Amino acid sequence: MVIGVDEAGRGPLAGPVVAAAVVLGAAIPAGLDDSKRLSARRRAVLDEAIRASCCWAVAVVEPEEIDRVNIFQATMLGMTRAVASLAGALGDAACEVLIDGNMTPAGRCGQWRWPARAIVGGDGIEPAISAASIIAKEWRDRLMLEAARQHPHYGWERNKGYGTAEHMEALRLHGPSPLHRRSFAPVAQLSLL
């Protein structure tokens, strides 16, 4: 069994980091690719198809935890939680985990216990990682759209928490929200003013 893993949301100033783990089903959705290379419309269609035909799990690491452990550790923790959830649902069958990037949580997260291989650019070349990339991105985007309704000043429905000019100006005018990552420099510097 192969589990593909990817995350979304390492770089934004606000919101969670989301990790997804996917085991492809017998009917692999056509057109899987790196979520960043797909249109929003195509990504949404694929997200539904993947979630309907594959086994998957998502883990969300909230901003407070990101601030406590740092974004790298939060990403490793999210990947570990997503794989643990999926592996548990599948009866902890033997598996290999393929992770987008150049590092795995092995030796970096105490709860990690699966054989894993990092693949640079894996979200564009390994279908299970592509599927995880799509689910993570869509899941995080939905969370940020919901957060935008609760915190309308920051334009998260457009920037998803990234440090755009609009978001930075709103931070200057309104200060950080509870969903801002206080350990990220642009937010931390505002606290010093």
Buried (B, 14 or more C-beta within 10 A) or exposed (E): BBBBBBBBBBEBBBBBBBBBBBBBBEEBBEEBBBBEEBEEEBBBBBBEBBBEBBBBBBBBBBBEBBBEBEBEBBBBBBBBBBBBBBBEEBEEEEBEBBBBBEBBBBEBBEEBBBEBEBBEEBBBEBBBBBBBBBBBBBBBBEBBEEBBEEBEBBBBBEBBBBBBEBBBEBBEEEEBBEBBBBBBEBBBEBEEE
